[in-house]
Amino acid sequence: STSGGDFEAQPTAPAAVETTINDGTTTDAPTLTLTGDASVNEGEAASYTLTLSEAPTADFTVTIVVGHKTTEDGDVTPVTRDVVIAAGTTSTDFTVDTLDDSLNESADDDVFTVSVDST
């Protein structure tokens, strides 16, 4: 109810407002990051790390895609493979081997990509 205020007529009370109590069952999705070597010598392995912002309660599998950008099959083998972050941990390391093709190539560096499969 309302009263006072020297109005000619009392304002009507607004409709009720419903408020939902969030019991905390919704959680934010953890973030996944991929870091690794920016360069590697031909014939050596490049090192990478996958990191989750929180530890999974079961093994977490990430599909990694290695592909050509300016490389050829003699430099790196394109592949799609699974990498596992074990339950209770937040990161895992993996490597990508480059191939020494024994060819005297141009002075330009070849580039390959390592990415998380988004499908």
BELHU-V863802 format. One line per field, one symbol per residue. phi: phi as a letter, one per 40 degrees, with the letter a starting at -180 (. if undefined). A space follows every 10 residues. Layout:
phi=???
This chain:
phi=.baggfccbc ccccccbcbc cccgccbccc bbbbbiccaa cdgbccbbbb bccacccbdb cbcbbbacbb cbdcbaccab acbbccdgbb aababbcbbc cfcccdcccc bbbbacccc
